[in-house]
């Protein structure tokens, strides 16, 4: 199991499905992210290499990307 943005992603799931546990990431966004990072969509979470995992973590934790906490803060401030 790996942990991204406070969520444990299940080892048996394909990465494109596992990423949808993160607030702000749906199937289409998940597929776009993986395509941009050149990570195979159907690779299981447990089969990610450390390089692929670090690329994914770095991408998701950028302040310019609005997922999880950043997205929740954005909408809380507006309303």
PyMOL Python script that loads the backbone (N, CA, C, O; Angstrom):
from pymol import cmd

cmd.read_pdbstr("""\
ATOM      1  N   UNK A   1       0.836  -1.169   0.000  1.00  0.00           N
ATOM      2  CA  UNK A   1       0.000   0.000   0.000  1.00  0.00           C
ATOM      3  C   UNK A   1       0.891   1.246   0.000  1.00  0.00           C
ATOM      4  O   UNK A   1       1.855   1.331   0.760  1.00  0.00           O
ATOM      5  N   UNK A   2       0.557   2.197  -0.853  1.00  0.00           N
ATOM      6  CA  UNK A   2       1.295   3.456  -0.840  1.00  0.00           C
ATOM      7  C   UNK A   2       0.371   4.570  -0.372  1.00  0.00           C
ATOM      8  O   UNK A   2      -0.852   4.454  -0.452  1.00  0.00           O
ATOM      9  N   UNK A   3       0.964   5.636   0.111  1.00  0.00           N
ATOM     10  CA  UNK A   3       0.192   6.754   0.644  1.00  0.00           C
ATOM     11  C   UNK A   3       0.491   8.012  -0.160  1.00  0.00           C
ATOM     12  O   UNK A   3       1.645   8.423  -0.286  1.00  0.00           O
ATOM     13  N   UNK A   4      -0.566   8.622  -0.706  1.00  0.00           N
ATOM     14  CA  UNK A   4      -0.452   9.868  -1.452  1.00  0.00           C
ATOM     15  C   UNK A   4      -1.491  10.855  -0.943  1.00  0.00           C
ATOM     16  O   UNK A   4      -2.673  10.526  -0.849  1.00  0.00           O
ATOM     17  N   UNK A   5      -1.058  12.043  -0.622  1.00  0.00           N
ATOM     18  CA  UNK A   5      -1.947  13.111  -0.159  1.00  0.00           C
ATOM     19  C   UNK A   5      -2.904  12.651   0.938  1.00  0.00           C
ATOM     20  O   UNK A   5      -4.072  13.039   0.962  1.00  0.00           O
ATOM     21  N   UNK A   6      -2.393  11.821   1.841  1.00  0.00           N
ATOM     22  CA  UNK A   6      -3.188  11.377   2.978  1.00  0.00           C
ATOM     23  C   UNK A   6      -4.098  10.195   2.726  1.00  0.00           C
ATOM     24  O   UNK A   6      -4.911   9.852   3.584  1.00  0.00           O
ATOM     25  N   UNK A   7      -3.981   9.565   1.577  1.00  0.00           N
ATOM     26  CA  UNK A   7      -4.822   8.407   1.248  1.00  0.00           C
ATOM     27  C   UNK A   7      -3.957   7.180   0.992  1.00  0.00           C
ATOM     28  O   UNK A   7      -2.929   7.257   0.319  1.00  0.00           O
ATOM     29  N   UNK A   8      -4.388   6.053   1.535  1.00  0.00           N
ATOM     30  CA  UNK A   8      -3.734   4.783   1.246  1.00  0.00           C
ATOM     31  C   UNK A   8      -4.342   4.213  -0.029  1.00  0.00           C
ATOM     32  O   UNK A   8      -5.554   4.016  -0.114  1.00  0.00           O
ATOM     33  N   UNK A   9      -3.504   3.953  -1.009  1.00  0.00           N
ATOM     34  CA  UNK A   9      -3.978   3.378  -2.266  1.00  0.00           C
ATOM     35  C   UNK A   9      -3.792   1.870  -2.210  1.00  0.00           C
ATOM     36  O   UNK A   9      -2.713   1.383  -1.872  1.00  0.00           O
ATOM     37  N   UNK A  10      -4.835   1.139  -2.539  1.00  0.00           N
ATOM     38  CA  UNK A  10      -4.811  -0.318  -2.444  1.00  0.00           C
ATOM     39  C   UNK A  10      -3.881  -0.939  -3.479  1.00  0.00           C
ATOM     40  O   UNK A  10      -3.890  -0.547  -4.646  1.00  0.00           O
ATOM     41  N   UNK A  11      -3.078  -1.907  -3.046  1.00  0.00           N
ATOM     42  CA  UNK A  11      -2.085  -2.554  -3.907  1.00  0.00           C
ATOM     43  C   UNK A  11      -2.676  -3.275  -5.109  1.00  0.00           C
ATOM     44  O   UNK A  11      -2.059  -3.310  -6.174  1.00  0.00           O
ATOM     45  N   UNK A  12      -3.859  -3.849  -4.952  1.00  0.00           N
ATOM     46  CA  UNK A  12      -4.429  -4.687  -6.003  1.00  0.00           C
ATOM     47  C   UNK A  12      -5.125  -3.902  -7.109  1.00  0.00           C
ATOM     48  O   UNK A  12      -5.449  -4.466  -8.154  1.00  0.00           O
ATOM     49  N   UNK A  13      -5.359  -2.610  -6.894  1.00  0.00           N
ATOM     50  CA  UNK A  13      -6.073  -1.810  -7.888  1.00  0.00           C
ATOM     51  C   UNK A  13      -5.124  -1.263  -8.949  1.00  0.00           C
ATOM     52  O   UNK A  13      -3.962  -0.975  -8.660  1.00  0.00           O
ATOM     53  N   UNK A  14      -5.620  -1.119 -10.177  1.00  0.00           N
ATOM     54  CA  UNK A  14      -4.846  -0.397 -11.186  1.00  0.00           C
ATOM     55  C   UNK A  14      -4.677   1.052 -10.716  1.00  0.00           C
ATOM     56  O   UNK A  14      -5.575   1.605 -10.082  1.00  0.00           O
ATOM     57  N   UNK A  15      -3.560   1.651 -11.016  1.00  0.00           N
ATOM     58  CA  UNK A  15      -3.254   2.989 -10.507  1.00  0.00           C
ATOM     59  C   UNK A  15      -4.282   4.023 -10.955  1.00  0.00           C
ATOM     60  O   UNK A  15      -4.587   4.946 -10.200  1.00  0.00           O
ATOM     61  N   UNK A  16      -4.821   3.890 -12.164  1.00  0.00           N
ATOM     62  CA  UNK A  16      -5.775   4.904 -12.630  1.00  0.00           C
ATOM     63  C   UNK A  16      -7.067   4.887 -11.818  1.00  0.00           C
ATOM     64  O   UNK A  16      -7.744   5.911 -11.723  1.00  0.00           O
ATOM     65  N   UNK A  17      -7.416   3.754 -11.237  1.00  0.00           N
ATOM     66  CA  UNK A  17      -8.596   3.669 -10.384  1.00  0.00           C
ATOM     67  C   UNK A  17      -8.244   4.103  -8.959  1.00  0.00           C
ATOM     68  O   UNK A  17      -9.025   4.797  -8.309  1.00  0.00           O
ATOM     69  N   UNK A  18      -7.087   3.700  -8.483  1.00  0.00           N
ATOM     70  CA  UNK A  18      -6.671   4.028  -7.124  1.00  0.00           C
ATOM     71  C   UNK A  18      -6.560   5.538  -6.915  1.00  0.00           C
ATOM     72  O   UNK A  18      -6.867   6.035  -5.832  1.00  0.00           O
ATOM     73  N   UNK A  19      -6.128   6.261  -7.930  1.00  0.00           N
ATOM     74  CA  UNK A  19      -5.974   7.709  -7.802  1.00  0.00           C
ATOM     75  C   UNK A  19      -7.301   8.433  -7.579  1.00  0.00           C
ATOM     76  O   UNK A  19      -7.317   9.560  -7.082  1.00  0.00           O
ATOM     77  N   UNK A  20      -8.405   7.795  -7.941  1.00  0.00           N
ATOM     78  CA  UNK A  20      -9.707   8.450  -7.786  1.00  0.00           C
ATOM     79  C   UNK A  20     -10.138   8.566  -6.320  1.00  0.00           C
ATOM     80  O   UNK A  20     -11.141   9.221  -6.034  1.00  0.00           O
ATOM     81  N   UNK A  21      -9.410   7.950  -5.390  1.00  0.00           N
ATOM     82  CA  UNK A  21      -9.682   8.122  -3.963  1.00  0.00           C
ATOM     83  C   UNK A  21      -9.315   9.524  -3.498  1.00  0.00           C
ATOM     84  O   UNK A  21      -9.801   9.987  -2.466  1.00  0.00           O
ATOM     85  N   UNK A  22      -8.465  10.194  -4.251  1.00  0.00           N
ATOM     86  CA  UNK A  22      -8.000  11.533  -3.889  1.00  0.00           C
ATOM     87  C   UNK A  22      -9.046  12.552  -4.333  1.00  0.00           C
ATOM     88  O   UNK A  22      -9.496  12.531  -5.478  1.00  0.00           O
ATOM     89  N   UNK A  23      -9.425  13.433  -3.429  1.00  0.00           N
ATOM     90  CA  UNK A  23     -10.446  14.439  -3.697  1.00  0.00           C
ATOM     91  C   UNK A  23     -10.004  15.326  -4.857  1.00  0.00           C
ATOM     92  O   UNK A  23      -8.930  15.926  -4.820  1.00  0.00           O
ATOM     93  N   UNK A  24     -10.837  15.398  -5.877  1.00  0.00           N
ATOM     94  CA  UNK A  24     -10.544  16.233  -7.038  1.00  0.00           C
ATOM     95  C   UNK A  24     -10.033  15.461  -8.237  1.00  0.00           C
ATOM     96  O   UNK A  24      -9.833  16.037  -9.306  1.00  0.00           O
ATOM     97  N   UNK A  25      -9.817  14.147  -8.071  1.00  0.00           N
ATOM     98  CA  UNK A  25      -9.337  13.331  -9.179  1.00  0.00           C
ATOM     99  C   UNK A  25     -10.407  12.303  -9.538  1.00  0.00           C
ATOM    100  O   UNK A  25     -10.747  11.431  -8.738  1.00  0.00           O
ATOM    101  N   UNK A  26     -10.925  12.425 -10.747  1.00  0.00           N
ATOM    102  CA  UNK A  26     -11.853  11.447 -11.286  1.00  0.00           C
ATOM    103  C   UNK A  26     -11.123  10.567 -12.281  1.00  0.00           C
ATOM    104  O   UNK A  26      -9.902  10.658 -12.412  1.00  0.00           O
ATOM    105  N   UNK A  27     -11.853   9.720 -12.978  1.00  0.00           N
ATOM    106  CA  UNK A  27     -11.221   8.808 -13.938  1.00  0.00           C
ATOM    107  C   UNK A  27     -10.515   9.558 -15.064  1.00  0.00           C
ATOM    108  O   UNK A  27      -9.389   9.213 -15.423  1.00  0.00           O
ATOM    109  N   UNK A  28     -11.152  10.561 -15.616  1.00  0.00           N
ATOM    110  CA  UNK A  28     -10.532  11.265 -16.748  1.00  0.00           C
ATOM    111  C   UNK A  28      -9.283  12.022 -16.304  1.00  0.00           C
ATOM    112  O   UNK A  28      -8.279  12.025 -17.016  1.00  0.00           O
ATOM    113  N   UNK A  29      -9.332  12.658 -15.144  1.00  0.00           N
ATOM    114  CA  UNK A  29      -8.163  13.377 -14.630  1.00  0.00           C
ATOM    115  C   UNK A  29      -7.035  12.404 -14.314  1.00  0.00           C
ATOM    116  O   UNK A  29      -5.870  12.679 -14.602  1.00  0.00           O
ATOM    117  N   UNK A  30      -7.378  11.283 -13.730  1.00  0.00           N
ATOM    118  CA  UNK A  30      -6.399  10.254 -13.403  1.00  0.00           C
ATOM    119  C   UNK A  30      -5.669   9.779 -14.658  1.00  0.00           C
ATOM    120  O   UNK A  30      -4.444   9.656 -14.669  1.00  0.00           O
ATOM    121  N   UNK A  31      -6.438   9.516 -15.709  1.00  0.00           N
ATOM    122  CA  UNK A  31      -5.837   9.049 -16.965  1.00  0.00           C
ATOM    123  C   UNK A  31      -4.941  10.121 -17.588  1.00  0.00           C
ATOM    124  O   UNK A  31      -3.885   9.799 -18.132  1.00  0.00           O
ATOM    125  N   UNK A  32      -5.349  11.387 -17.514  1.00  0.00           N
ATOM    126  CA  UNK A  32      -4.535  12.482 -18.065  1.00  0.00           C
ATOM    127  C   UNK A  32      -3.217  12.605 -17.315  1.00  0.00           C
ATOM    128  O   UNK A  32      -2.164  12.772 -17.929  1.00  0.00           O
ATOM    129  N   UNK A  33      -3.273  12.524 -15.992  1.00  0.00           N
ATOM    130  CA  UNK A  33      -2.065  12.628 -15.171  1.00  0.00           C
ATOM    131  C   UNK A  33      -1.087  11.519 -15.526  1.00  0.00           C
ATOM    132  O   UNK A  33       0.097  11.771 -15.752  1.00  0.00           O
ATOM    133  N   UNK A  34      -1.587  10.293 -15.573  1.00  0.00           N
ATOM    134  CA  UNK A  34      -0.723   9.142 -15.861  1.00  0.00           C
ATOM    135  C   UNK A  34      -0.151   9.215 -17.272  1.00  0.00           C
ATOM    136  O   UNK A  34       1.001   8.844 -17.496  1.00  0.00           O
ATOM    137  N   UNK A  35      -0.948   9.690 -18.220  1.00  0.00           N
ATOM    138  CA  UNK A  35      -0.466   9.826 -19.598  1.00  0.00           C
ATOM    139  C   UNK A  35       0.652  10.860 -19.658  1.00  0.00           C
ATOM    140  O   UNK A  35       1.661  10.643 -20.329  1.00  0.00           O
ATOM    141  N   UNK A  36       0.481  11.986 -18.960  1.00  0.00           N
ATOM    142  CA  UNK A  36       1.515  13.032 -18.940  1.00  0.00           C
ATOM    143  C   UNK A  36       2.799  12.546 -18.290  1.00  0.00           C
ATOM    144  O   UNK A  36       3.885  12.981 -18.672  1.00  0.00           O
ATOM    145  N   UNK A  37       2.694  11.657 -17.317  1.00  0.00           N
ATOM    146  CA  UNK A  37       3.875  11.141 -16.616  1.00  0.00           C
ATOM    147  C   UNK A  37       4.429   9.864 -17.243  1.00  0.00           C
ATOM    148  O   UNK A  37       5.395   9.292 -16.737  1.00  0.00           O
ATOM    149  N   UNK A  38       3.824   9.419 -18.336  1.00  0.00           N
ATOM    150  CA  UNK A  38       4.239   8.191 -19.025  1.00  0.00           C
ATOM    151  C   UNK A  38       4.203   6.966 -18.117  1.00  0.00           C
ATOM    152  O   UNK A  38       5.115   6.140 -18.120  1.00  0.00           O
ATOM    153  N   UNK A  39       3.131   6.871 -17.343  1.00  0.00           N
ATOM    154  CA  UNK A  39       2.913   5.707 -16.491  1.00  0.00           C
ATOM    155  C   UNK A  39       1.744   4.925 -17.075  1.00  0.00           C
ATOM    156  O   UNK A  39       0.695   5.493 -17.378  1.00  0.00           O
ATOM    157  N   UNK A  40       1.932   3.629 -17.229  1.00  0.00           N
ATOM    158  CA  UNK A  40       0.894   2.761 -17.797  1.00  0.00           C
ATOM    159  C   UNK A  40      -0.361   2.797 -16.928  1.00  0.00           C
ATOM    160  O   UNK A  40      -0.280   2.710 -15.702  1.00  0.00           O
ATOM    161  N   UNK A  41      -1.512   2.924 -17.565  1.00  0.00           N
ATOM    162  CA  UNK A  41      -2.775   3.056 -16.836  1.00  0.00           C
ATOM    163  C   UNK A  41      -3.128   1.824 -16.004  1.00  0.00           C
ATOM    164  O   UNK A  41      -3.607   1.956 -14.878  1.00  0.00           O
ATOM    165  N   UNK A  42      -2.898   0.644 -16.540  1.00  0.00           N
ATOM    166  CA  UNK A  42      -3.344  -0.583 -15.885  1.00  0.00           C
ATOM    167  C   UNK A  42      -2.332  -1.200 -14.940  1.00  0.00           C
ATOM    168  O   UNK A  42      -2.557  -2.299 -14.432  1.00  0.00           O
ATOM    169  N   UNK A  43      -1.227  -0.520 -14.694  1.00  0.00           N
ATOM    170  CA  UNK A  43      -0.239  -1.061 -13.763  1.00  0.00           C
ATOM    171  C   UNK A  43      -0.838  -1.043 -12.354  1.00  0.00           C
ATOM    172  O   UNK A  43      -1.469  -0.066 -11.952  1.00  0.00           O
ATOM    173  N   UNK A  44      -0.638  -2.111 -11.626  1.00  0.00           N
ATOM    174  CA  UNK A  44      -1.153  -2.203 -10.263  1.00  0.00           C
ATOM    175  C   UNK A  44      -0.312  -1.299  -9.356  1.00  0.00           C
ATOM    176  O   UNK A  44       0.866  -1.058  -9.621  1.00  0.00           O
ATOM    177  N   UNK A  45      -0.924  -0.814  -8.301  1.00  0.00           N
ATOM    178  CA  UNK A  45      -0.247   0.073  -7.360  1.00  0.00           C
ATOM    179  C   UNK A  45       1.017  -0.585  -6.821  1.00  0.00           C
ATOM    180  O   UNK A  45       2.056   0.065  -6.701  1.00  0.00           O
ATOM    181  N   UNK A  46       0.931  -1.874  -6.496  1.00  0.00           N
ATOM    182  CA  UNK A  46       2.084  -2.575  -5.912  1.00  0.00           C
ATOM    183  C   UNK A  46       3.244  -2.725  -6.902  1.00  0.00           C
ATOM    184  O   UNK A  46       4.379  -2.954  -6.484  1.00  0.00           O
ATOM    185  N   UNK A  47       2.974  -2.599  -8.207  1.00  0.00           N
ATOM    186  CA  UNK A  47       4.023  -2.756  -9.216  1.00  0.00           C
ATOM    187  C   UNK A  47       4.657  -1.445  -9.669  1.00  0.00           C
ATOM    188  O   UNK A  47       5.498  -1.445 -10.569  1.00  0.00           O
ATOM    189  N   UNK A  48       4.265  -0.335  -9.060  1.00  0.00           N
ATOM    190  CA  UNK A  48       4.897   0.944  -9.400  1.00  0.00           C
ATOM    191  C   UNK A  48       6.352   0.930  -8.964  1.00  0.00           C
ATOM    192  O   UNK A  48       6.676   0.461  -7.873  1.00  0.00           O
ATOM    193  N   UNK A  49       7.218   1.442  -9.811  1.00  0.00           N
ATOM    194  CA  UNK A  49       8.620   1.570  -9.424  1.00  0.00           C
ATOM    195  C   UNK A  49       8.769   2.792  -8.525  1.00  0.00           C
ATOM    196  O   UNK A  49       7.874   3.634  -8.467  1.00  0.00           O
ATOM    197  N   UNK A  50       9.872   2.890  -7.839  1.00  0.00           N
ATOM    198  CA  UNK A  50      10.099   4.049  -6.976  1.00  0.00           C
ATOM    199  C   UNK A  50      10.166   5.329  -7.798  1.00  0.00           C
ATOM    200  O   UNK A  50       9.743   6.388  -7.335  1.00  0.00           O
ATOM    201  N   UNK A  51      10.694   5.235  -9.011  1.00  0.00           N
ATOM    202  CA  UNK A  51      10.756   6.403  -9.887  1.00  0.00           C
ATOM    203  C   UNK A  51       9.359   6.862 -10.275  1.00  0.00           C
ATOM    204  O   UNK A  51       9.061   8.055 -10.228  1.00  0.00           O
ATOM    205  N   UNK A  52       8.504   5.927 -10.657  1.00  0.00           N
ATOM    206  CA  UNK A  52       7.134   6.270 -11.024  1.00  0.00           C
ATOM    207  C   UNK A  52       6.382   6.856  -9.830  1.00  0.00           C
ATOM    208  O   UNK A  52       5.636   7.825  -9.976  1.00  0.00           O
ATOM    209  N   UNK A  53       6.577   6.276  -8.663  1.00  0.00           N
ATOM    210  CA  UNK A  53       5.915   6.757  -7.460  1.00  0.00           C
ATOM    211  C   UNK A  53       6.369   8.171  -7.118  1.00  0.00           C
ATOM    212  O   UNK A  53       5.548   9.023  -6.779  1.00  0.00           O
ATOM    213  N   UNK A  54       7.662   8.421  -7.204  1.00  0.00           N
ATOM    214  CA  UNK A  54       8.156   9.763  -6.876  1.00  0.00           C
ATOM    215  C   UNK A  54       7.700  10.796  -7.900  1.00  0.00           C
ATOM    216  O   UNK A  54       7.418  11.936  -7.533  1.00  0.00           O
ATOM    217  N   UNK A  55       7.621  10.419  -9.188  1.00  0.00           N
ATOM    218  CA  UNK A  55       7.078  11.325 -10.209  1.00  0.00           C
ATOM    219  C   UNK A  55       5.628  11.683  -9.885  1.00  0.00           C
ATOM    220  O   UNK A  55       5.235  12.848  -9.958  1.00  0.00           O
ATOM    221  N   UNK A  56       4.859  10.695  -9.535  1.00  0.00           N
ATOM    222  CA  UNK A  56       3.451  10.888  -9.216  1.00  0.00           C
ATOM    223  C   UNK A  56       3.284  11.764  -7.981  1.00  0.00           C
ATOM    224  O   UNK A  56       2.474  12.691  -7.979  1.00  0.00           O
ATOM    225  N   UNK A  57       4.039  11.477  -6.942  1.00  0.00           N
ATOM    226  CA  UNK A  57       3.963  12.266  -5.701  1.00  0.00           C
ATOM    227  C   UNK A  57       4.362  13.712  -5.957  1.00  0.00           C
ATOM    228  O   UNK A  57       3.686  14.633  -5.498  1.00  0.00           O
ATOM    229  N   UNK A  58       5.443  13.917  -6.679  1.00  0.00           N
ATOM    230  CA  UNK A  58       5.905  15.271  -6.978  1.00  0.00           C
ATOM    231  C   UNK A  58       4.845  16.041  -7.750  1.00  0.00           C
ATOM    232  O   UNK A  58       4.573  17.203  -7.446  1.00  0.00           O
ATOM    233  N   UNK A  59       4.247  15.400  -8.745  1.00  0.00           N
ATOM    234  CA  UNK A  59       3.218  16.053  -9.549  1.00  0.00           C
ATOM    235  C   UNK A  59       2.005  16.437  -8.704  1.00  0.00           C
ATOM    236  O   UNK A  59       1.505  17.557  -8.810  1.00  0.00           O
ATOM    237  N   UNK A  60       1.537  15.522  -7.875  1.00  0.00           N
ATOM    238  CA  UNK A  60       0.328  15.763  -7.089  1.00  0.00           C
ATOM    239  C   UNK A  60       0.546  16.780  -5.975  1.00  0.00           C
ATOM    240  O   UNK A  60      -0.399  17.456  -5.569  1.00  0.00           O
ATOM    241  N   UNK A  61       1.771  16.899  -5.475  1.00  0.00           N
ATOM    242  CA  UNK A  61       2.034  17.806  -4.365  1.00  0.00           C
ATOM    243  C   UNK A  61       2.390  19.222  -4.797  1.00  0.00           C
ATOM    244  O   UNK A  61       2.560  20.096  -3.948  1.00  0.00           O
ATOM    245  N   UNK A  62       2.508  19.467  -6.104  1.00  0.00           N
ATOM    246  CA  UNK A  62       2.775  20.822  -6.579  1.00  0.00           C
ATOM    247  C   UNK A  62       1.645  21.736  -6.146  1.00  0.00           C
ATOM    248  O   UNK A  62       0.477  21.348  -6.171  1.00  0.00           O
ATOM    249  N   UNK A  63       1.996  22.955  -5.748  1.00  0.00           N
ATOM    250  CA  UNK A  63       0.967  23.897  -5.311  1.00  0.00           C
ATOM    251  C   UNK A  63       0.051  24.321  -6.448  1.00  0.00           C
ATOM    252  O   UNK A  63      -1.100  24.691  -6.217  1.00  0.00           O
ATOM    253  N   UNK A  64       0.557  24.267  -7.672  1.00  0.00           N
ATOM    254  CA  UNK A  64      -0.263  24.684  -8.809  1.00  0.00           C
ATOM    255  C   UNK A  64      -1.374  23.680  -9.108  1.00  0.00           C
ATOM    256  O   UNK A  64      -2.371  24.033  -9.739  1.00  0.00           O
ATOM    257  N   UNK A  65      -1.216  22.445  -8.665  1.00  0.00           N
ATOM    258  CA  UNK A  65      -2.254  21.428  -8.855  1.00  0.00           C
ATOM    259  C   UNK A  65      -3.228  21.504  -7.692  1.00  0.00           C
ATOM    260  O   UNK A  65      -2.819  21.533  -6.531  1.00  0.00           O
ATOM    261  N   UNK A  66      -4.475  21.535  -7.996  1.00  0.00           N
ATOM    262  CA  UNK A  66      -5.503  21.739  -6.975  1.00  0.00           C
ATOM    263  C   UNK A  66      -6.219  20.419  -6.681  1.00  0.00           C
ATOM    264  O   UNK A  66      -7.259  20.118  -7.267  1.00  0.00           O
ATOM    265  N   UNK A  67      -5.647  19.646  -5.770  1.00  0.00           N
ATOM    266  CA  UNK A  67      -6.240  18.388  -5.344  1.00  0.00           C
ATOM    267  C   UNK A  67      -6.292  18.357  -3.832  1.00  0.00           C
ATOM    268  O   UNK A  67      -5.585  19.114  -3.166  1.00  0.00           O
ATOM    269  N   UNK A  68      -7.114  17.498  -3.297  1.00  0.00           N
ATOM    270  CA  UNK A  68      -7.241  17.221  -1.873  1.00  0.00           C
ATOM    271  C   UNK A  68      -7.310  18.491  -1.032  1.00  0.00           C
ATOM    272  O   UNK A  68      -8.270  19.249  -1.171  1.00  0.00           O
ATOM    273  N   UNK A  69      -6.345  18.755  -0.175  1.00  0.00           N
ATOM    274  CA  UNK A  69      -6.392  19.877   0.763  1.00  0.00           C
ATOM    275  C   UNK A  69      -6.469  21.239   0.095  1.00  0.00           C
ATOM    276  O   UNK A  69      -7.229  22.105   0.527  1.00  0.00           O
ATOM    277  N   UNK A  70      -5.676  21.433  -0.967  1.00  0.00           N
ATOM    278  CA  UNK A  70      -5.690  22.717  -1.674  1.00  0.00           C
ATOM    279  C   UNK A  70      -7.062  22.990  -2.278  1.00  0.00           C
ATOM    280  O   UNK A  70      -7.543  24.123  -2.238  1.00  0.00           O
ATOM    281  N   UNK A  71      -7.680  21.987  -2.823  1.00  0.00           N
ATOM    282  CA  UNK A  71      -9.001  22.136  -3.433  1.00  0.00           C
ATOM    283  C   UNK A  71     -10.062  22.417  -2.369  1.00  0.00           C
ATOM    284  O   UNK A  71     -10.945  23.252  -2.569  1.00  0.00           O
ATOM    285  N   UNK A  72      -9.969  21.721  -1.250  1.00  0.00           N
ATOM    286  CA  UNK A  72     -10.932  21.940  -0.165  1.00  0.00           C
ATOM    287  C   UNK A  72     -10.801  23.349   0.403  1.00  0.00           C
ATOM    288  O   UNK A  72     -11.808  23.997   0.685  1.00  0.00           O
ATOM    289  N   UNK A  73      -9.569  23.828   0.572  1.00  0.00           N
ATOM    290  CA  UNK A  73      -9.342  25.193   1.054  1.00  0.00           C
ATOM    291  C   UNK A  73      -9.906  26.223   0.096  1.00  0.00           C
ATOM    292  O   UNK A  73     -10.508  27.212   0.513  1.00  0.00           O
ATOM    293  N   UNK A  74      -9.707  25.984  -1.192  1.00  0.00           N
ATOM    294  CA  UNK A  74     -10.170  26.914  -2.214  1.00  0.00           C
ATOM    295  C   UNK A  74     -11.675  27.128  -2.109  1.00  0.00           C
ATOM    296  O   UNK A  74     -12.139  28.267  -2.153  1.00  0.00           O
ATOM    297  N   UNK A  75     -12.433  26.065  -1.972  1.00  0.00           N
ATOM    298  CA  UNK A  75     -13.880  26.189  -1.916  1.00  0.00           C
ATOM    299  C   UNK A  75     -14.395  26.644  -0.553  1.00  0.00           C
ATOM    300  O   UNK A  75     -15.468  27.241  -0.462  1.00  0.00           O
ATOM    301  N   UNK A  76     -13.648  26.370   0.488  1.00  0.00           N
ATOM    302  CA  UNK A  76     -14.055  26.829   1.812  1.00  0.00           C
ATOM    303  C   UNK A  76     -13.930  28.336   1.900  1.00  0.00           C
ATOM    304  O   UNK A  76     -14.781  28.994   2.498  1.00  0.00           O
ATOM    305  N   UNK A  77     -12.891  28.887   1.317  1.00  0.00           N
ATOM    306  CA  UNK A  77     -12.676  30.332   1.339  1.00  0.00           C
ATOM    307  C   UNK A  77     -13.740  31.046   0.525  1.00  0.00           C
ATOM    308  O   UNK A  77     -14.211  32.109   0.930  1.00  0.00           O
ATOM    309  N   UNK A  78     -14.125  30.489  -0.605  1.00  0.00           N
ATOM    310  CA  UNK A  78     -15.105  31.117  -1.481  1.00  0.00           C
ATOM    311  C   UNK A  78     -16.472  31.231  -0.834  1.00  0.00           C
ATOM    312  O   UNK A  78     -17.170  32.225  -1.037  1.00  0.00           O
ATOM    313  N   UNK A  79     -16.865  30.236  -0.064  1.00  0.00           N
ATOM    314  CA  UNK A  79     -18.241  30.211   0.459  1.00  0.00           C
ATOM    315  C   UNK A  79     -18.287  30.598   1.888  1.00  0.00           C
ATOM    316  O   UNK A  79     -19.363  30.630   2.484  1.00  0.00           O
TER     317      UNK A  79
END
""", "prot")
cmd.dss("prot")
cmd.show_as("cartoon", "prot")
cmd.util.cbc("prot")
cmd.orient("prot")
